[in-house]
């Protein structure tokens, strides 16, 4: 089983999903006021279908919550993820 970690690269405005030291996914955003507009997510094609997109988005949302930030989900995957999980509705800007 891979050791998964979601890392925030604030300088590049993105989150990286790292599996055993290798970046296998990312979520890009742009800050706007007290919210981050998540514009794009991507999982390595060879790793799709393993639930890694959900792991990535949950990591992003946990970090935003910890930093007191809100989310504007422009990416369809993030929008669907948040819509389907009422526990994250309070993060919507």
OpenMM code with the backbone's topology and positions (N, CA, C; nanometers):
from openmm import Vec3, app, unit

residues = "UNK UNK UNK UNK UNK UNK UNK UNK UNK UNK UNK UNK UNK UNK UNK UNK UNK UNK UNK UNK UNK UNK UNK UNK UNK UNK UNK UNK UNK UNK UNK UNK UNK UNK UNK UNK UNK UNK UNK UNK UNK UNK UNK UNK UNK UNK UNK UNK UNK UNK UNK UNK UNK UNK UNK UNK UNK UNK UNK UNK UNK UNK UNK UNK UNK UNK UNK UNK UNK UNK UNK UNK UNK UNK UNK UNK UNK UNK UNK UNK UNK UNK UNK UNK UNK UNK UNK UNK UNK UNK UNK UNK UNK".split()
positions = [
    Vec3(0.0841, -0.1192, 0.0000),
    Vec3(0.0000, 0.0000, 0.0000),
    Vec3(0.0877, 0.1243, 0.0000),
    Vec3(0.0541, 0.2184, -0.0851),
    Vec3(0.1293, 0.3429, -0.0932),
    Vec3(0.1104, 0.4264, 0.0326),
    Vec3(0.2158, 0.4962, 0.0711),
    Vec3(0.2037, 0.5985, 0.1743),
    Vec3(0.1671, 0.7273, 0.1023),
    Vec3(0.0487, 0.7816, 0.1327),
    Vec3(-0.0029, 0.8989, 0.0626),
    Vec3(0.0087, 1.0221, 0.1501),
    Vec3(0.0411, 1.1341, 0.0861),
    Vec3(0.0535, 1.2606, 0.1571),
    Vec3(0.0099, 1.3718, 0.0633),
    Vec3(-0.0669, 1.4678, 0.1151),
    Vec3(-0.1058, 1.5848, 0.0374),
    Vec3(-0.0229, 1.7020, 0.0884),
    Vec3(0.0554, 1.7598, -0.0007),
    Vec3(0.1451, 1.8699, 0.0341),
    Vec3(0.0992, 1.9980, -0.0336),
    Vec3(0.1065, 2.1088, 0.0409),
    Vec3(0.0679, 2.2388, -0.0123),
    Vec3(0.1936, 2.3114, -0.0599),
    Vec3(0.1984, 2.3445, -0.1869),
    Vec3(0.3075, 2.4235, -0.2443),
    Vec3(0.2514, 2.5632, -0.2679),
    Vec3(0.2585, 2.6453, -0.1640),
    Vec3(0.1952, 2.7770, -0.1685),
    Vec3(0.2563, 2.8663, -0.2765),
    Vec3(0.3856, 2.8552, -0.2978),
    Vec3(0.4523, 2.9370, -0.3985),
    Vec3(0.4050, 2.9084, -0.5400),
    Vec3(0.3669, 2.7845, -0.5662),
    Vec3(0.3189, 2.7457, -0.6994),
    Vec3(0.1664, 2.7385, -0.7060),
    Vec3(0.1002, 2.7720, -0.5957),
    Vec3(-0.0464, 2.7705, -0.5871),
    Vec3(-0.1025, 2.6351, -0.6271),
    Vec3(-0.0529, 2.5318, -0.5604),
    Vec3(-0.1048, 2.3988, -0.5895),
    Vec3(-0.0816, 2.3052, -0.4716),
    Vec3(-0.1596, 2.2000, -0.4725),
    Vec3(-0.1435, 2.0896, -0.3784),
    Vec3(-0.0954, 1.9699, -0.4583),
    Vec3(-0.0063, 1.8924, -0.3979),
    Vec3(0.0448, 1.7728, -0.4638),
    Vec3(0.0082, 1.6498, -0.3822),
    Vec3(-0.0400, 1.5488, -0.4487),
    Vec3(-0.0631, 1.4190, -0.3860),
    Vec3(0.0609, 1.3357, -0.4143),
    Vec3(0.1290, 1.2966, -0.3065),
    Vec3(0.2548, 1.2242, -0.3183),
    Vec3(0.2342, 1.0820, -0.2668),
    Vec3(0.2737, 0.9852, -0.3480),
    Vec3(0.2668, 0.8437, -0.3108),
    Vec3(0.4085, 0.7883, -0.3103),
    Vec3(0.4535, 0.7484, -0.1936),
    Vec3(0.5887, 0.6919, -0.1813),
    Vec3(0.6942, 0.7800, -0.2476),
    Vec3(0.6836, 0.9117, -0.2256),
    Vec3(0.7836, 1.0052, -0.2760),
    Vec3(0.7641, 1.0538, -0.4178),
    Vec3(0.6611, 1.0068, -0.4868),
    Vec3(0.6355, 1.0461, -0.6257),
    Vec3(0.5040, 1.1227, -0.6345),
    Vec3(0.5060, 1.2371, -0.7033),
    Vec3(0.3830, 1.3144, -0.7235),
    Vec3(0.2941, 1.2382, -0.8214),
    Vec3(0.1733, 1.2030, -0.7755),
    Vec3(0.0794, 1.1283, -0.8598),
    Vec3(-0.0477, 1.2074, -0.8890),
    Vec3(-0.0600, 1.3262, -0.8294),
    Vec3(-0.1769, 1.4088, -0.8544),
    Vec3(-0.1525, 1.5500, -0.8086),
    Vec3(-0.2351, 1.6415, -0.8585),
    Vec3(-0.2236, 1.7798, -0.8144),
    Vec3(-0.3573, 1.8504, -0.8274),
    Vec3(-0.3695, 1.9555, -0.7483),
    Vec3(-0.4850, 2.0447, -0.7537),
    Vec3(-0.4296, 2.1866, -0.7601),
    Vec3(-0.4659, 2.2593, -0.8639),
    Vec3(-0.4185, 2.3958, -0.8818),
    Vec3(-0.5275, 2.4930, -0.8381),
    Vec3(-0.4846, 2.6071, -0.7852),
    Vec3(-0.5801, 2.7069, -0.7372),
    Vec3(-0.5225, 2.8466, -0.7557),
    Vec3(-0.6114, 2.9454, -0.7396),
    Vec3(-0.5666, 3.0840, -0.7318),
    Vec3(-0.6349, 3.1464, -0.6107),
    Vec3(-0.5594, 3.2171, -0.5281),
    Vec3(-0.6191, 3.2807, -0.4113),
    Vec3(-0.6994, 3.4043, -0.4527),
    Vec3(-0.8155, 3.4189, -0.3908),
    Vec3(-0.8996, 3.5370, -0.4116),
    Vec3(-0.9590, 3.5746, -0.2771),
    Vec3(-0.9062, 3.6786, -0.2162),
    Vec3(-0.9550, 3.7203, -0.0854),
    Vec3(-0.9338, 3.6114, 0.0176),
    Vec3(-1.0429, 3.5721, 0.0850),
    Vec3(-1.0321, 3.4695, 0.1896),
    Vec3(-1.0625, 3.3293, 0.1372),
    Vec3(-1.0622, 3.3143, 0.0044),
    Vec3(-1.0932, 3.1842, -0.0565),
    Vec3(-0.9860, 3.1448, -0.1580),
    Vec3(-0.9812, 3.0156, -0.1849),
    Vec3(-0.8974, 2.9632, -0.2921),
    Vec3(-0.9898, 2.9057, -0.3993),
    Vec3(-0.9709, 2.9505, -0.5222),
    Vec3(-1.0487, 2.9022, -0.6357),
    Vec3(-0.9729, 2.7828, -0.6933),
    Vec3(-1.0269, 2.6631, -0.6731),
    Vec3(-0.9614, 2.5424, -0.7240),
    Vec3(-1.0029, 2.5264, -0.8699),
    Vec3(-0.9048, 2.5419, -0.9579),
    Vec3(-0.9323, 2.5483, -1.1011),
    Vec3(-0.9123, 2.4169, -1.1744),
    Vec3(-0.8324, 2.3279, -1.1174),
    Vec3(-0.7967, 2.2075, -1.1929),
    Vec3(-0.7440, 2.1004, -1.0978),
    Vec3(-0.7827, 1.9772, -1.1226),
    Vec3(-0.7215, 1.8635, -1.0535),
    Vec3(-0.6772, 1.7632, -1.1590),
    Vec3(-0.5736, 1.6888, -1.1252),
    Vec3(-0.5235, 1.5889, -1.2193),
    Vec3(-0.4607, 1.4740, -1.1405),
    Vec3(-0.4902, 1.3531, -1.1830),
    Vec3(-0.4288, 1.2319, -1.1283),
    Vec3(-0.3536, 1.1647, -1.2427),
    Vec3(-0.2345, 1.1148, -1.2136),
    Vec3(-0.1555, 1.0435, -1.3142),
    Vec3(-0.2433, 0.9361, -1.3782),
    Vec3(-0.2491, 0.9313, -1.5115),
    Vec3(-0.3359, 0.8342, -1.5792),
    Vec3(-0.3144, 0.6897, -1.5346),
    Vec3(-0.1927, 0.6540, -1.5014),
    Vec3(-0.1656, 0.5159, -1.4587),
    Vec3(-0.2184, 0.4866, -1.3193),
    Vec3(-0.2622, 0.5917, -1.2469),
    Vec3(-0.3102, 0.5744, -1.1095),
    Vec3(-0.4599, 0.6015, -1.0955),
    Vec3(-0.5284, 0.6272, -1.2049),
    Vec3(-0.6717, 0.6567, -1.1981),
    Vec3(-0.7505, 0.5333, -1.1576),
    Vec3(-0.8683, 0.5575, -1.1007),
    Vec3(-0.9555, 0.4481, -1.0594),
    Vec3(-0.9197, 0.3886, -0.9246),
    Vec3(-0.8317, 0.4548, -0.8502),
    Vec3(-0.7883, 0.4050, -0.7197),
    Vec3(-0.8375, 0.4924, -0.6046),
    Vec3(-0.9237, 0.5894, -0.6352),
    Vec3(-0.9753, 0.6777, -0.5311),
    Vec3(-0.8800, 0.7889, -0.4915),
    Vec3(-0.7760, 0.8103, -0.5705),
    Vec3(-0.6764, 0.9107, -0.5343),
    Vec3(-0.7282, 1.0533, -0.5486),
    Vec3(-0.8215, 1.0757, -0.6402),
    Vec3(-0.8805, 1.2084, -0.6537),
    Vec3(-0.9492, 1.2509, -0.5253),
    Vec3(-1.0224, 1.1595, -0.4645),
    Vec3(-1.0908, 1.1898, -0.3384),
    Vec3(-0.9905, 1.2155, -0.2267),
    Vec3(-0.8827, 1.1386, -0.2234),
    Vec3(-0.7783, 1.1602, -0.1224),
    Vec3(-0.7190, 1.3000, -0.1384),
    Vec3(-0.6912, 1.3382, -0.2620),
    Vec3(-0.6360, 1.4703, -0.2898),
    Vec3(-0.7310, 1.5803, -0.2446),
    Vec3(-0.8563, 1.5718, -0.2848),
    Vec3(-0.9535, 1.6768, -0.2513),
    Vec3(-0.9757, 1.6833, -0.1006),
    Vec3(-0.9834, 1.5706, -0.0337),
    Vec3(-0.9988, 1.5724, 0.1122),
    Vec3(-0.8792, 1.6403, 0.1786),
    Vec3(-0.7594, 1.6172, 0.1257),
    Vec3(-0.6406, 1.6832, 0.1796),
    Vec3(-0.6440, 1.8334, 0.1584),
    Vec3(-0.6877, 1.8752, 0.0408),
    Vec3(-0.7011, 2.0183, 0.0115),
    Vec3(-0.8006, 2.0817, 0.1077),
    Vec3(-0.9165, 2.0206, 0.1225),
    Vec3(-1.0206, 2.0768, 0.2085),
    Vec3(-0.9770, 2.0806, 0.3544),
    Vec3(-0.9065, 1.9792, 0.3996),
    Vec3(-0.8568, 1.9778, 0.5379),
    Vec3(-0.7586, 2.0921, 0.5601),
    Vec3(-0.6724, 2.1165, 0.4624),
    Vec3(-0.5762, 2.2257, 0.4756),
    Vec3(-0.6461, 2.3609, 0.4743),
    Vec3(-0.7426, 2.3784, 0.3850),
    Vec3(-0.8171, 2.5044, 0.3809),
    Vec3(-0.8875, 2.5289, 0.5135),
    Vec3(-0.9497, 2.4268, 0.5674),
    Vec3(-1.0188, 2.4394, 0.6962),
    Vec3(-0.9201, 2.4791, 0.8064),
    Vec3(-0.8054, 2.4144, 0.8099),
    Vec3(-0.7050, 2.4420, 0.9133),
    Vec3(-0.6513, 2.5849, 0.9030),
    Vec3(-0.6464, 2.6376, 0.7815),
    Vec3(-0.5950, 2.7736, 0.7609),
    Vec3(-0.7048, 2.8797, 0.7609),
    Vec3(-0.8300, 2.8388, 0.7855),
    Vec3(-0.9402, 2.9340, 0.7900),
    Vec3(-0.9762, 2.9917, 0.6541),
    Vec3(-0.9520, 2.9149, 0.5488),
    Vec3(-0.9809, 2.9586, 0.4129),
    Vec3(-1.1090, 2.8923, 0.3626),
    Vec3(-1.1695, 2.9531, 0.2617),
    Vec3(-1.2876, 2.8979, 0.1962),
    Vec3(-1.2475, 2.8450, 0.0592),
    Vec3(-1.3396, 2.7755, -0.0052),
    Vec3(-1.3113, 2.7190, -0.1368),
    Vec3(-1.4167, 2.7630, -0.2373),
    Vec3(-1.3712, 2.7909, -0.3581),
    Vec3(-1.4580, 2.8111, -0.4737),
    Vec3(-1.4196, 2.6997, -0.5712),
    Vec3(-1.5026, 2.5961, -0.5805),
    Vec3(-1.4670, 2.4820, -0.6650),
    Vec3(-1.5034, 2.5044, -0.8114),
    Vec3(-1.4081, 2.5540, -0.8890),
    Vec3(-1.4296, 2.5717, -1.0328),
    Vec3(-1.4118, 2.4403, -1.1076),
    Vec3(-1.3261, 2.3554, -1.0574),
    Vec3(-1.3038, 2.2230, -1.1157),
    Vec3(-1.4268, 2.1364, -1.0885),
    Vec3(-1.4768, 2.0686, -1.1908),
    Vec3(-1.5989, 1.9884, -1.1748),
    Vec3(-1.5817, 1.8793, -1.0695),
    Vec3(-1.4642, 1.8195, -1.0609),
    Vec3(-1.4447, 1.7095, -0.9662),
    Vec3(-1.4555, 1.7604, -0.8226),
    Vec3(-1.3929, 1.8729, -0.7954),
    Vec3(-1.3999, 1.9308, -0.6609),
    Vec3(-1.5430, 1.9745, -0.6309),
    Vec3(-1.6105, 2.0347, -0.7275),
    Vec3(-1.7493, 2.0781, -0.7081),
    Vec3(-1.8388, 1.9596, -0.6734),
    Vec3(-1.8260, 1.8502, -0.7469),
    Vec3(-1.9060, 1.7305, -0.7186),
    Vec3(-1.8728, 1.6729, -0.5816),
    Vec3(-1.7450, 1.6695, -0.5482),
    Vec3(-1.7007, 1.6131, -0.4203),
    Vec3(-1.7622, 1.6911, -0.3037),
    Vec3(-1.7537, 1.8234, -0.3104),
    Vec3(-1.8072, 1.9070, -0.2021),
    Vec3(-1.9595, 1.8981, -0.1988),
    Vec3(-2.0234, 1.9035, -0.3141),
    Vec3(-2.1698, 1.8977, -0.3200),
    Vec3(-2.2234, 1.7711, -0.2535),
    Vec3(-2.1543, 1.6599, -0.2745),
    Vec3(-2.2006, 1.5309, -0.2234),
    Vec3(-2.1664, 1.5067, -0.0771),
    Vec3(-2.0967, 1.5997, -0.0129),
    Vec3(-2.0534, 1.5807, 0.1258),
    Vec3(-2.0912, 1.7031, 0.2086),
    Vec3(-2.2069, 1.6985, 0.2743),
    Vec3(-2.2550, 1.8135, 0.3512),
    Vec3(-2.1565, 1.8635, 0.4567),
    Vec3(-2.0679, 1.7772, 0.5033),
    Vec3(-1.9719, 1.8200, 0.6057),
    Vec3(-1.8734, 1.9245, 0.5526),
    Vec3(-1.8702, 1.9441, 0.4218),
    Vec3(-1.7801, 2.0440, 0.3636),
    Vec3(-1.8542, 2.1687, 0.3147),
    Vec3(-1.9844, 2.1713, 0.3233),
    Vec3(-2.0602, 2.2844, 0.2698),
    Vec3(-2.0227, 2.4163, 0.3361),
    Vec3(-1.9787, 2.4121, 0.4617),
    Vec3(-1.9410, 2.5352, 0.5308),
    Vec3(-1.8139, 2.5978, 0.4733),
    Vec3(-1.7405, 2.5251, 0.3918),
    Vec3(-1.6185, 2.5786, 0.3306),
    Vec3(-1.6457, 2.6543, 0.2013),
    Vec3(-1.7673, 2.6448, 0.1491),
    Vec3(-1.7993, 2.7113, 0.0227),
    Vec3(-1.8052, 2.8624, 0.0404),
    Vec3(-1.7379, 2.9330, -0.0501),
    Vec3(-1.7391, 3.0799, -0.0451),
    Vec3(-1.8647, 3.1313, -0.1125),
] * unit.nanometer
topology = app.Topology()
chain = topology.addChain("A")
for resn in residues:
    res = topology.addResidue(resn, chain)
    for name in ("N", "CA", "C"):
        topology.addAtom(name, app.Element.getBySymbol(name[0]), res)
